[in-house]
Amino acid sequence: MSGNDLSSSPAGQDALQQWASDAGMESIPVLDAHNFSSWGAFEIDFGTPSITHIAPDMTILSIDEDIRDPSLFLE
């Protein structure tokens, strides 16, 4: 979400879908947290979007590198 949303309550489903569409990220899950303190493990540059790719075995493939195409990690 945008920087001015950091102190707001979580966005609703419609807002997240619109944000995903605007960011060209409709093929991957887009989530929001209850507050900024929940983001710490997945945030490096404090900009949005923060994109984390997680493998099926739950290993982290990429954190906050602005890689928007998950197909880069498919074999």
Secondary structure, 3 states (H helix, E strand, C coil): CCHHHCCCCCCCHHHHHHHHHHCCCCCCCCCCCCCHHHHHHHCCCCCCCCCEEECCCCCEEEECCCCCCHHHHCC
